Amino acid sequence: MAGAAREPAPVTNVSREQLATAVRALCADFGHDYWQRADEARTYPHEFVDALTDAGYLACLIPEEYGGMGLGVREACVILEEINRSGGNAAACHAQMYTMGTLLRHGSEEQKRRYLPGIASGELCLQAFAVTEPDAGSDTTRIRTFAERRGDRYVVNGQKVFISRVRQSDLMILLARTTPIDEVEKRTGGLSAFIVEVRDAGDALRVSPIDTMINHESCEVFLDGLEVPAANRIGEEGRGFRYIMAGMNAERILLASESIGDGMYFIDRASDYASARKVFGRRIGANQGVQFPIADAYMDIRAAAAVRDEAAREYDGGETRGEGPNMAKYLASRAAWKAANVAMDTFGGWGMATEYGIERKFREARLYMVAPVANNLVLSHVATHVLGMPRSF
Ligand SMILES: Cc1cc2nc3c(=O)[nH]c(=O)nc-3n(C[C@H](O)[C@H](O)[C@H](O)COP(=O)(O)OP(=O)(O)OC[C@H]3O[C@@H](n4cnc5c(N)ncnc54)[C@H](O)[C@@H]3O)c2cc1C
């Protein structure tokens, strides 16, 4: 995919196999009943997130000099994949792992020293990432939230939607316009990224939860004269779009890993059930009409995992293009959704009964067809940026 990528540094202190085993052991303490209860009560899985934080996994991408584990995206993929394969939902906390990447790559040394050690220890939660707006949707360059410079601060006004885990966050990365769109040469210019200290914002930052079909803690955020110190701008003014996009590549690879974990959860459960359930005097898995779709879905997951592995290896080696991350996210989300439907079919009516967990995972797996980027937008990226076809927008 990318000839220019450097060879990634080897992981010296922990192998990916050891990491997978350790994460699996942690997840074993948070089984089906735990996640089902949280889903039904729509509560945040604090105990699980605390356990992951205490084990250091959410700090895996933070360099050791700032208190993290200093691992690569390849290792972070293992952690998220194992959580979802166990039946858990890494979306409860995945952003604590990678949202700090914008700060790490483009923040000043002073900002990194101020925030990263607290994020690594879990003392500071940076789980929120505010990009999406109601009118702009997938067209991020059309966001209208505006940060106006006044002396040593910016005053921010606007609205964001689907901002996940803002209520669990001390810090939020915010993308806002700092130059009106009709005054910039390129639509991607004139956008800036900021670190917002959520707890100090008072009434200038109001949050209203959005009910969704999954337990996801997503919110509308209203910014009404929010003052952000200029010292909290990340990097140069007007270059925020580029900074955010670099972080999105990591996010796409990591969320592809959650889809792969979801997919394997469905395959594990469906093949076990098909091997045990007897109807018409034989196990349903002996019928090719039942076993072939499971085998077919499994191969799609393996193929998506191979593309994800390649994208992660390239990312860790310094690749910055979106080709691999986008393809991994697209293929993995589709493979998981296919496996979700196969599991539903295999379980018959019991697929819909909450006690088996399939219906909860079915709902959760569907998210990644649309977030963090809608799959149509991935097709557009591959068609125009990779294959060089004419742009439609
Ligand atoms: C549970 C959840 C959590 C989220 N968390 C966050 C978060 O933490 N932070 C954040 O910033 N955002 C978050 N999002 C937002 C998410 O990234 C957006 O929903 C997503 O990018 C799509 O934007 P939209 O919903 O406005 O859809 P739209 O952009 O309105 O698109 C609607 C449909 O039209 C299609 N479409 C649009 N334009 C084109 C085109 N040119 N060609 C072909 N098809 C097109 C899309 O593929 C999609 O199917 C979250 C969303 C959800 C559901």
The ligand as an SDF file (V2000), in Angstrom:
LIG
                    3D

 53 58  0  0  0  0  0  0  0  0999 V2000
  -23.1210    7.0320   18.4070 C   0  0  0  0  0  0  0  0  0  0  0  0
  -22.3510    8.0750   17.6610 C   0  0  0  0  0  0  0  0  0  0  0  0
  -21.2100    8.6170   18.2330 C   0  0  0  0  0  0  0  0  0  0  0  0
  -20.5050    9.6330   17.5870 C   0  0  0  0  0  0  0  0  0  0  0  0
  -19.4390   10.2280   18.2140 N   0  0  0  0  0  0  0  0  0  0  0  0
  -18.8760   11.3360   17.6720 C   0  0  0  0  0  0  0  0  0  0  0  0
  -17.8910   12.0830   18.3840 C   0  0  0  0  0  0  0  0  0  0  0  0
  -17.4920   11.7130   19.4960 O   0  0  0  0  0  0  0  0  0  0  0  0
  -17.4010   13.2210   17.8300 N   0  0  0  0  0  0  0  0  0  0  0  0
  -17.8160   13.6690   16.6090 C   0  0  0  0  0  0  0  0  0  0  0  0
  -17.3300   14.7150   16.1790 O   0  0  0  0  0  0  0  0  0  0  0  0
  -18.7550   12.9830   15.8950 N   0  0  0  0  0  0  0  0  0  0  0  0
  -19.2970   11.8400   16.4010 C   0  0  0  0  0  0  0  0  0  0  0  0
  -20.2670   11.1440   15.6930 N   0  0  0  0  0  0  0  0  0  0  0  0
  -20.7400   11.6740   14.4320 C   0  0  0  0  0  0  0  0  0  0  0  0
  -20.3920   10.8230   13.2270 C   0  0  0  0  0  0  0  0  0  0  0  0
  -19.0300   10.9760   12.9290 O   0  0  0  0  0  0  0  0  0  0  0  0
  -21.3300   11.2740   12.0900 C   0  0  0  0  0  0  0  0  0  0  0  0
  -22.6290   10.8300   12.4170 O   0  0  0  0  0  0  0  0  0  0  0  0
  -20.9010   10.7490   10.7630 C   0  0  0  0  0  0  0  0  0  0  0  0
  -19.6620   11.3070   10.3950 O   0  0  0  0  0  0  0  0  0  0  0  0
  -21.9310   11.0620    9.6650 C   0  0  0  0  0  0  0  0  0  0  0  0
  -22.3710   12.4010    9.7420 O   0  0  0  0  0  0  0  0  0  0  0  0
  -23.9520   12.6950    9.7480 P   0  0  0  0  0  0  0  0  0  0  0  0
  -24.5600   11.8500   10.7920 O   0  0  0  0  0  0  0  0  0  0  0  0
  -24.1810   14.1520    9.8100 O   0  0  0  0  0  0  0  0  0  0  0  0
  -24.4710   12.1430    8.3450 O   0  0  0  0  0  0  0  0  0  0  0  0
  -24.5630   12.9390    6.9530 P   0  0  0  0  0  0  0  0  0  0  0  0
  -23.2730   13.5820    6.6140 O   0  0  0  0  0  0  0  0  0  0  0  0
  -25.7910   13.7690    6.9740 O   0  0  0  0  0  0  0  0  0  0  0  0
  -24.7840   11.7260    5.9510 O   0  0  0  0  0  0  0  0  0  0  0  0
  -26.0340   11.0160    5.8990 C   0  0  0  0  0  0  0  0  0  0  0  0
  -25.9220    9.9080    4.8520 C   0  0  0  0  0  0  0  0  0  0  0  0
  -25.6580   10.4820    3.5790 O   0  0  0  0  0  0  0  0  0  0  0  0
  -24.4830    9.9270    3.0160 C   0  0  0  0  0  0  0  0  0  0  0  0
  -23.7650   10.9770    2.2710 N   0  0  0  0  0  0  0  0  0  0  0  0
  -23.5300   12.2640    2.6510 C   0  0  0  0  0  0  0  0  0  0  0  0
  -22.8450   12.9110    1.6940 N   0  0  0  0  0  0  0  0  0  0  0  0
  -22.6290   12.0350    0.6750 C   0  0  0  0  0  0  0  0  0  0  0  0
  -21.9770   12.0920   -0.5930 C   0  0  0  0  0  0  0  0  0  0  0  0
  -21.3930   13.2110   -1.0190 N   0  0  0  0  0  0  0  0  0  0  0  0
  -21.9670   10.9770   -1.3560 N   0  0  0  0  0  0  0  0  0  0  0  0
  -22.5550    9.8360   -0.9330 C   0  0  0  0  0  0  0  0  0  0  0  0
  -23.1870    9.7140    0.2520 N   0  0  0  0  0  0  0  0  0  0  0  0
  -23.2250   10.7920    1.0570 C   0  0  0  0  0  0  0  0  0  0  0  0
  -23.6520    9.3980    4.1730 C   0  0  0  0  0  0  0  0  0  0  0  0
  -22.8490    8.3290    3.7760 O   0  0  0  0  0  0  0  0  0  0  0  0
  -24.7510    8.9550    5.1410 C   0  0  0  0  0  0  0  0  0  0  0  0
  -25.1310    7.6390    4.8290 O   0  0  0  0  0  0  0  0  0  0  0  0
  -20.9440   10.0780   16.3120 C   0  0  0  0  0  0  0  0  0  0  0  0
  -22.0730    9.4890   15.6990 C   0  0  0  0  0  0  0  0  0  0  0  0
  -22.7680    8.5150   16.3650 C   0  0  0  0  0  0  0  0  0  0  0  0
  -24.0020    7.9260   15.7160 C   0  0  0  0  0  0  0  0  0  0  0  0
  1  2  1  0
  2  3  1  0
  2 52  2  0
  3  4  2  0
  4  5  1  0
  4 50  1  0
  5  6  2  0
  6  7  1  0
  6 13  1  0
  7  8  2  0
  7  9  1  0
  9 10  1  0
 10 11  2  0
 10 12  1  0
 12 13  2  0
 13 14  1  0
 14 15  1  0
 14 50  1  0
 15 16  1  0
 16 17  1  0
 16 18  1  0
 18 19  1  0
 18 20  1  0
 20 21  1  0
 20 22  1  0
 22 23  1  0
 23 24  1  0
 24 25  2  0
 24 26  1  0
 24 27  1  0
 27 28  1  0
 28 29  2  0
 28 30  1  0
 28 31  1  0
 31 32  1  0
 32 33  1  0
 33 34  1  0
 33 48  1  0
 34 35  1  0
 35 36  1  0
 35 46  1  0
 36 37  1  0
 36 45  1  0
 37 38  2  0
 38 39  1  0
 39 40  1  0
 39 45  2  0
 40 41  1  0
 40 42  2  0
 42 43  1  0
 43 44  2  0
 44 45  1  0
 46 47  1  0
 46 48  1  0
 48 49  1  0
 50 51  2  0
 51 52  1  0
 52 53  1  0
M  END
$$$$
